[in-house]
Amino acid sequence: MSVTLPNDPARDDVLAGRPALWLNPGLKPDGICDPTLPIRSTEVAEAEDNWRLLAPVLKTCFPELEATNGKIHSPLIEAEDLREALGYSDPEYGRVFVKADNDLPVAGSIKARGGVYEVFMYARQMAEANGLLSADDDINLLTGDAARKLFAQHTIAVGSTGNLGLSVGIAARALGFRAVVHMSSDAKQWKVDRLTRLGVEVVQHNADYTTAVEHARIDAEADSSLYFVDDERSQMLFFGYSAAASELATQLTEAGVTVDDDHPLFIYLPCGIGGAPGGVAYGLKAIFGDAAHAFFVEPVQSPCALVHMMSGAKDLLSVYDVGLTNRTEADGMAVARMSAFVADVMKPLLSGVFTVADDDLFRWLWHAQTAQSIRLEPSAAAGFAGPDFIVKSRQGRIYLNRHGLADKRSQATHVVWTTGGAFVPQEQFMRFMERGAALVKSG
């Protein structure tokens, strides 16, 4: 199918596979209260409560969480040295931070916030339904012999380009479930190998992410003992991610950051199918309202959210529909079609989407490591383009003027959400660094 995108300042660059910033015309003031949204912001607080409830069993299952008393969280790093390396030293860039989910415990990526949450919530619900756990019981009963015997009779499955599969596989195996991960052709071999070592069954498809998810869903529909973590439709995943917003809000306060109409917060979130960035963006809008400006970032050949949301179409569009290839080194974002659920939620909330070239991912990855010892995989570096797009690009200036922020640039805070990298094998990481160094040297 061939589709013609509507006239938009970003359209020609998007279709040509060049970096671009698209501004969402559907963004609404106080959009979090839009009555047409399929979810409500009170569900973010419920997810935060659930994370607190799960903390003791998470600490039991994952010794690395002992120091945080069962909390899965990441540091907020002010990019003091890195901002200079990236050309953001001018005061007009305000303050620049990295929300380092690349160093997130358990799964080494932002997907720990969703995949671990959904698996452990499902285990809790299954245990309660089978009389093995009640509201007054110690949540650590989920690791007891009776629960593990029950879980061993069931399978948890997911379709993934890599990081969600790691998160779900790690969590499922920790509780004794059988786990199956359907991986797209874009998945990196080291992620496949890591899952296999954990005892996860990996089904590799010679096709893209959408096909892997479809196969996982078909298997689940045919087997009542199989639970499918549906990255395209799961609200549980979405709200698992959304709870990260309160974590960031606390860290910003501790860093002396004010967020209000005069002190805007810009957040840059790498986007694949949209669940993780959508959940985080929703949570931040629930806390900060219109003072939070959330932008997704995608590879120039895989801008599934940008293409669909720009089109205004009711039915989901694929990047293939507009002649793009969906080929990128950013395997976590190699997605041709975004989540319809996330698209509906983001329509009144998302400020825009920008796209980045693969070579720039490796340049930023190299700078992050050499300037500030932040270890990333390529997809996790995508958000570093954000401050420049907002402050310097024509579309960025239009956005600032439209929202009365042109004279408040130096009072702004930019948060680049780095979404993965801790688990990348050293040999693979050094290859990333070598490519980045060569690109930086060549200019």
C-alpha positions, 0 to 999 in steps of 0.5 A: 500500500502506498500512502501520501502524507499530508502537507507538513513542514517535516514531510519531505525530510521524513520521506527522504530519510533525513532527520526531521522534527514533526510537531503534533497538531493534536496536542491539547492544553491540559490534554491529560484530562481529555475525556476521550482518552481510553485510560485515566491518570489515577492508574499511574498512582495504582501502578506506583502502589503495585511496585511498592507491593512487589518490592520485597519479592523483587529483592528476593528474586534479584540480589542486585536489588538488595541495595535499593530494597527491591526498587528498580530505578536508575540515576539521574545524571546532570550531563555537565561534561557531556553537554560540552561534547555535544555542543550544548554548553551555551546557557540557552540550553538550560540544564541537561540531564540523562535519565540513565535507564541504560544502567537499570538493574535486572534487565539493563534497559527501560523494558525492566520497568514494563516487562518485569512489572507485568510478569510479576503482576500476572504471577500475583494474580495467578497465585491469588486465583489459585488460593496461594496468596491473599491480600494479607500474605507475604508477597514472597510466597510467590517464590515458594514451592507451591507457587513455583510448582504452579508457575512451572505448568504455565508459559509466558510469551512475548514478541520482541526486537530484543530488550522486552524479550530480555526483560520478560524472559528474565522475570519469567524464569526468576519465578519458574515459568517457562518462557518463550520469546519470539524475536525479529530479524533485527534482534542482536545475537548477544540478546538471543544468546543471553536468553538462551543461557537463562533457559528461555526458548527463543523463536527467531523469525526472518521478518520484522517485529510486527511479524514476531508479535503476530506469531506470539499472539497466535500461539497464545490464542491456541494455548490456554496455559500460555500468557502473552505479554502484548507490547502492542496492546498491554495497559499493564506494560504501559502503566509499569513504565508510567510509574517512572515519572514519579521517580524522575520528579523526585530526582529533579526536586533533589537536583534543585530543578523547578518545573512549571510554566516558566521552567519547562521540562523537555523529555526525549524518549526513544520510541519503538512500538511506543509502550515505554515512551508512551507510558513515561510521557503519560506519567509525566504529563499526569504530574507536571501537566503542560509544563512537561513537553514530551517528544519521541525520537525514532530512526530516520528509516523507522519512524512508525509513530511519526508516520502514523500520527502525521498521517491522521489516519484512523487505521495504523500506517506502517513505515513501509506504506510511505516507502521507508525501509525499517532498516536501522542499527537501533534494533530496539526501535526497528518497528514498522507500525506503532501501537494503536493504543499508544497512538490514541493516548498520545494524540492530545499529549505528545509534543512531537517526534524527531528522527535521527540518522544511525551514524549520529547514534554512534557519535553520541554513544562514543561521546557519552562514554568518553565524556561521562562514562555512560555506557549505551547501545545505539538506540539508547543514544537517540535522545541526544538530538533533542536539545538541538532540535528544540533550541536551534531548528526552525520547527523547534523555534516555532514550538517555543514561540507557539507555547510562549517559551522563546524567552525561557530557554535558559530556564528549561530542563532537558532530560534525555532518556537513555534506554539500554546498554548495561548488558551489551557484551564488552566486545560488542560495545567496543565495536560500537565505540570504534565506529563512533570514534571513526565517525567523530574523527571524520567529522 
